[in-house]
Amino acid sequence: MHLPLGLLFWYLILMAKSIVFDTRKRPPGRPAVGSTGIMVRMPPSDLAALDKWIARQPGEMTRPQALRAMMAMVVELGLKAKGK
């Protein structure tokens, strides 16, 4: 480097502060959230039925939220049918 001695001194001090060494290893990808992601492929007729069901529900709902709500209802109905 061809900096005057005073600038070289400050350059080294400022650059040393800007370099951070993080020795912790982080796993690649998104952080864990305590759930398992699944991908579901649906034919257009099933998606249309799902969207129609969503439109009849109160408030805004996404397709994943709708599928979770439907699954909860089915599980609840199954438990009632078994008498538990």
N, C-alpha and C positions, 0 to 999 in steps of 0.2 A: 504494500500500500504506500501511496505517496501522499500522505497527509502530514501536515505540520504536527509536531510532537504533542501540542496541547489538544488538537482535534483528535489525534489518534488515541490519546488517553480517554477522552470522553466517549469516543466511538466504542472502544472496548468495554467500558462500563455500561453504556446503554445497551449494547448488543448482548452482553452477558445477562442482563435482566430480561431481555425479550425471549431468550431461549429457555424453554421449560422442559425438563426431562421428567417424563412420566413413565416410571418403570412398571406400573401395573399393567397387566395384560387384560384386555377386554375381549370378550367373545364377539365374533362378527355378527352382524344382523341386528334386528330389533331386540330391545330388552324383553325379558320374560314378563308376562302379565298373568300367569296362572291359568291359562286356557289353551286349548288346542285349536288351531285354525283348520277348517275343512273347506274344500272347494266343491260346490254342487253345480252340476250341469243340468239345466232344465230345458225341455222343449218349449217353443214359443207359446203353445197352448197353455202349459202350466204357468209360465210367466204372466200371461194375460190373466189367468184366474187369480194368481197371487196379487197382481196389481189391482184387480177389481175388488178383492177382499180388503186390500189396504185402503182403497178409496172409501169403503163403507165404515172404516174405523174412525173414531174421534181423534182429532189431532194429526200431526205429521208423523209418519212412520216410514223408515227405510225398509228395503227388502230383507236385510239381515234381522232387523228388529221384528219384522212381521213373522219371519220363520221361527225365531225364538219364542214369540208369543203363541204361535200355533202349536209349537212343540210342548210348551207348558200346558196349554189347554188339553192336548191329547193325553199327556201324562196324568193330569188331574182327572180326566174322564176315565182313564184306565184304572186308576186307584179307586174311584167311586164305584166302578163296575165290579171290582173285586171285593168291595166292602171294607176297605181299609181306611 
